[in-house]
Structures are given as C-alpha cells and as structure tokens.
Amino acid sequence: MDETLQATELGGNAVDFSILGMFAQADFIVQSVMILLIVASVWGWSIIFNTWNRLKMARAKSDEFEDIFWSGNSLDDLYSRIKAAPDHPLAAVFVAAMREWQRSLTGRTSGLDKVTVQDRINKVMHVTTGREMDKLEGQVGYLATIGSASPFVGLFGTVWGIMNSFTSIAMASDTSLATVAPGIAEALLATALGLVAAIPAVIAYNKLSTDLGRYASRVEGFSDEFAAILSRQLDERER
C-alpha cells in the first residue's frame, strides 16, 4: 500500500485524513476552534520574536552606553548627546535623573536640601525604570494566557467533535471503525493544535520573563550606582 496515500476508502466513502482534509470535514464549531488556535499560535510567535528582538537590542545598546558612561568622560556631555532621544532603558533612566538633577540645581547658590534632591532623583529613576520595562515587556503577559487557555480551548473542540461522532454512530446504528474514526480524528486535531499553540508560549514566557527580570535588575543596579554618584557630587557641592 502506498504510504503517501492521504485518502482512505472506509465504508465506501473516501475520507481524507490529511490535516487540511480533516479541517474541511470537521463541524463548524470544531473548525472555529481550530482557526482560533491557529491565530493564537501565530500571535504567540509574533510576541516571542518581537520581544526577543527588543530585548536583544536593549542589551546591545546598554552595553555601549555603559562603556561610555564608565569611561570617565563628562556626564554633562553624555547627557547633551542623548537627552533628545534616549532609545533604551538605561539611557532613559540616566536622562531622567540628569534632567531632575539640573532642575534641582539651576539657580541654587545656597539652601540646597540634599535629602530632598536625592529623594526626587530616586523617585524619577524608579518611575522611569517601571515605564521603560513596561515598554520592553510589551505583550509578554499574553503568552501566559495563550499557554494556559489553548489546551482547554482545544479540549473543548475535541469534546465537541467526539459528541458529533457519537451522534453519527447513534444515527447510523453502526459502530464500525469507518463511522467512528473520522470524527475522532478531527476532534483530536483540535487538541493537537491547542498543544502546538500552548507549548511554545509557555516555554517562551518562562524564558523571556527570566531574561526581562535580569535586565530589570541591571537597570535598577545602574540606578543605584548613578544615585550614589550624584550623592557624592552633592556632598562635594556642600563643602
């Protein structure tokens, strides 16, 4: 028998057991479930690639920025160069802190409250870090939804398909494989699609969440180091 044969004669009827064939022969509800799962899978992969690309670019730009930051050059010069368009979280935190620093010191010759200035700068960096990380994360949270919901959506399609198969058996008064197999195969395809959508989403969510958490820690560490630098500069101004 030809192993590539996709249509098999069962009970006198040609039944196509290819994926497209089973989809075409499925009930409308099962077809809707399959389409929903395919869309969820495509959406999940788009989130994965977009987030991975944004995180990769942010890491590369952060490496370049830190090389310049710790090179010993003037922070005012660095601020002047990037203040118009900071394009990654570290730069955004740096620009926000420097902007608040300059606002706090502009026109001040005496009466500078060191604690107040430090508190404002820390708050600005904290808010900026949260905002920038939200942008970087994008729609990663939806991967968890896709990963948790897709198997159940696929299971619903399977249950519905098996119900139709049992209905067909009862109406035909025939329990032969020719009657049972097509409906069950179509139903199980919905479960398979649910797993195809869920498994990559769960794996990617765990991986991206870990990587984003590490990058957030990196940004917070930079904020603490920069706050210490500004604190030392405030001490020097008071002397």
C-alpha positions as semicolon CSV with decimal commas, in nm:
position;residue;x (nm);y (nm);z (nm)
1;M;0,000;0,000;0,000
2;D;0,127;0,348;-0,087
3;E;0,228;0,520;0,241
4;T;0,171;0,865;0,089
5;L;-0,195;0,793;0,023
6;Q;-0,395;1,056;0,214
7;A;-0,747;0,942;0,126
8;T;-0,861;0,602;0,252
9;E;-1,171;0,413;0,148
10;L;-1,384;0,348;0,458
11;G;-1,730;0,209;0,420
12;G;-1,738;0,309;0,054
13;N;-1,660;0,676;0,130
14;A;-1,326;0,842;0,069
15;V;-1,206;1,000;0,394
16;D;-0,914;1,241;0,375
17;F;-0,700;1,210;0,688
18;S;-0,463;1,493;0,598
19;I;-0,471;1,799;0,824
20;L;-0,648;2,010;0,562
21;G;-0,885;1,727;0,485
22;M;-0,980;1,676;0,848
23;F;-1,028;2,050;0,890
24;A;-1,257;2,067;0,586
25;Q;-1,465;1,772;0,710
26;A;-1,494;1,899;1,068
27;D;-1,801;2,052;1,226
28;F;-1,833;2,433;1,212
29;I;-1,767;2,464;1,587
30;V;-1,458;2,248;1,565
31;Q;-1,338;2,447;1,263
32;S;-1,386;2,770;1,461
33;V;-1,182;2,628;1,748
34;M;-0,903;2,525;1,510
35;I;-0,894;2,870;1,347
36;L;-0,884;3,037;1,689
37;L;-0,592;2,817;1,796
38;I;-0,400;2,883;1,474
39;V;-0,446;3,258;1,523
40;A;-0,334;3,225;1,886
41;S;-0,025;3,033;1,778
42;V;0,070;3,292;1,515
43;W;0,009;3,575;1,763
44;G;0,219;3,399;2,024
45;W;0,512;3,356;1,787
46;S;0,492;3,722;1,685
47;I;0,508;3,825;2,053
48;I;0,804;3,593;2,107
49;F;1,010;3,726;1,816
50;N;0,923;4,092;1,878
51;T;1,008;4,076;2,248
52;W;1,325;3,878;2,190
53;N;1,438;4,132;1,929
54;R;1,362;4,431;2,154
55;L;1,546;4,273;2,446
56;K;1,846;4,186;2,230
57;M;1,870;4,544;2,101
58;A;1,827;4,687;2,451
59;R;2,111;4,471;2,583
60;A;2,343;4,571;2,300
61;K;2,268;4,942;2,338
62;S;2,303;4,918;2,716
63;D;2,647;4,762;2,677
64;E;2,756;5,052;2,454
65;F;2,606;5,307;2,690
66;E;2,776;5,164;2,998
67;D;3,111;5,159;2,819
68;I;3,073;5,531;2,755
69;F;2,927;5,605;3,099
70;W;3,213;5,439;3,286
71;S;3,484;5,571;3,053
72;G;3,536;5,877;3,273
73;N;3,405;6,132;3,023
74;S;3,182;6,419;3,131
75;L;2,830;6,313;3,226
76;D;2,702;6,652;3,111
77;D;2,840;6,586;2,763
78;L;2,682;6,243;2,755
79;Y;2,351;6,391;2,869
80;S;2,364;6,658;2,598
81;R;2,417;6,392;2,332
82;I;2,132;6,158;2,424
83;K;1,876;6,371;2,609
84;A;1,667;6,434;2,298
85;A;1,601;6,067;2,220
86;P;1,708;5,801;2,474
87;D;1,649;5,472;2,293
88;H;1,689;5,212;2,568
89;P;1,600;5,187;2,939
90;L;1,945;5,268;3,080
91;A;1,967;5,584;2,872
92;A;1,612;5,682;2,967
93;V;1,689;5,642;3,338
94;F;2,011;5,840;3,301
95;V;1,837;6,123;3,112
96;A;1,551;6,142;3,362
97;A;1,791;6,158;3,657
98;M;2,014;6,419;3,492
99;R;1,713;6,631;3,399
100;E;1,590;6,629;3,759
101;W;1,944;6,695;3,881
102;Q;1,982;7,002;3,664
103;R;1,636;7,131;3,757
104;S;1,717;7,095;4,125
105;L;2,046;7,280;4,097
106;T;1,955;7,550;3,847
107;G;1,970;7,892;4,010
108;R;2,057;7,747;4,351
109;T;2,353;7,902;4,527
110;S;2,255;7,808;4,881
111;G;1,989;7,635;5,084
112;L;2,009;7,312;4,884
113;D;1,834;7,025;5,062
114;K;2,045;6,721;4,982
115;V;1,790;6,470;5,111
116;T;1,508;6,625;4,907
117;V;1,714;6,628;4,588
118;Q;1,820;6,266;4,632
119;D;1,464;6,161;4,706
120;R;1,332;6,329;4,391
121;I;1,604;6,179;4,174
122;N;1,543;5,830;4,316
123;K;1,170;5,860;4,254
124;V;1,224;5,981;3,898
125;M;1,457;5,690;3,823
126;H;1,215;5,442;3,982
127;V;0,919;5,567;3,777
128;T;1,127;5,575;3,458
129;T;1,253;5,221;3,516
130;G;0,899;5,091;3,556
131;R;0,775;5,274;3,246
132;E;1,065;5,159;3,029
133;M;1,036;4,797;3,143
134;D;0,665;4,802;3,064
135;K;0,751;4,914;2,710
136;L;1,017;4,646;2,679
137;E;0,790;4,369;2,804
138;G;0,517;4,463;2,559
139;Q;0,265;4,179;2,532
140;V;0,468;3,907;2,702
141;G;0,190;3,859;2,956
142;Y;-0,040;3,735;2,680
143;L;0,192;3,436;2,631
144;A;0,086;3,310;2,972
145;T;-0,278;3,342;2,868
146;I;-0,215;3,159;2,541
147;G;-0,020;2,888;2,721
148;S;-0,287;2,829;2,984
149;A;-0,602;2,870;2,775
150;S;-0,510;2,699;2,445
151;P;-0,517;2,338;2,577
152;F;-0,864;2,395;2,722
153;V;-0,989;2,555;2,401
154;G;-0,851;2,257;2,209
155;L;-1,012;2,020;2,458
156;F;-1,346;2,191;2,401
157;G;-1,310;2,128;2,028
158;T;-1,221;1,766;2,097
159;V;-1,519;1,709;2,323
160;W;-1,750;1,871;2,072
161;G;-1,610;1,657;1,790
162;I;-1,644;1,335;1,988
163;M;-2,003;1,428;2,072
164;N;-2,070;1,460;1,700
165;S;-1,904;1,123;1,640
166;F;-2,125;0,952;1,896
167;T;-2,429;1,122;1,741
168;S;-2,327;0,987;1,400
169;I;-2,287;0,638;1,547
170;A;-2,632;0,651;1,703
171;M;-2,798;0,776;1,384
172;A;-2,621;0,521;1,166
173;S;-2,659;0,237;1,416
174;D;-2,308;0,145;1,315
175;T;-2,011;0,113;1,549
176;S;-1,757;0,023;1,283
177;L;-1,422;0,196;1,256
178;A;-1,537;0,361;0,934
179;T;-1,803;0,550;1,126
180;V;-1,605;0,633;1,438
181;A;-1,255;0,710;1,310
182;P;-1,311;1,030;1,105
183;G;-1,493;1,221;1,379
184;I;-1,248;1,120;1,648
185;A;-0,951;1,212;1,428
186;E;-1,099;1,557;1,358
187;A;-1,168;1,605;1,727
188;L;-0,816;1,509;1,834
189;L;-0,672;1,752;1,580
190;A;-0,820;2,035;1,788
191;T;-0,633;1,910;2,095
192;A;-0,311;1,884;1,894
193;L;-0,347;2,244;1,774
194;G;-0,410;2,355;2,131
195;L;-0,084;2,197;2,240
196;V;0,101;2,342;1,940
197;A;-0,011;2,690;2,050
198;A;0,043;2,635;2,423
199;I;0,382;2,463;2,449
200;P;0,596;2,730;2,274
201;A;0,402;3,005;2,453
202;V;0,473;2,858;2,798
203;I;0,840;2,792;2,726
204;A;0,891;3,138;2,575
205;Y;0,704;3,308;2,858
206;N;0,926;3,149;3,121
207;K;1,243;3,229;2,927
208;L;1,150;3,587;2,840
209;S;1,024;3,658;3,192
210;T;1,357;3,541;3,334
211;D;1,557;3,749;3,085
212;L;1,342;4,056;3,142
213;G;1,379;4,015;3,517
214;R;1,757;4,004;3,482
215;Y;1,756;4,312;3,262
216;A;1,530;4,494;3,510
217;S;1,780;4,410;3,784
218;R;2,054;4,551;3,565
219;V;1,863;4,878;3,520
220;E;1,791;4,900;3,893
221;G;2,158;4,836;3,969
222;F;2,260;5,114;3,735
223;S;2,007;5,345;3,902
224;D;2,157;5,273;4,244
225;E;2,511;5,332;4,118
226;F;2,415;5,655;3,946
227;A;2,230;5,774;4,256
228;A;2,547;5,716;4,456
229;I;2,748;5,920;4,205
230;L;2,505;6,211;4,226
231;S;2,506;6,187;4,605
232;R;2,884;6,223;4,611
233;Q;2,857;6,526;4,385
234;L;2,605;6,682;4,623
235;D;2,847;6,624;4,911
236;E;3,122;6,797;4,716
237;R;2,898;7,098;4,648
238;E;2,829;7,140;5,019
239;R;3,196;7,157;5,108
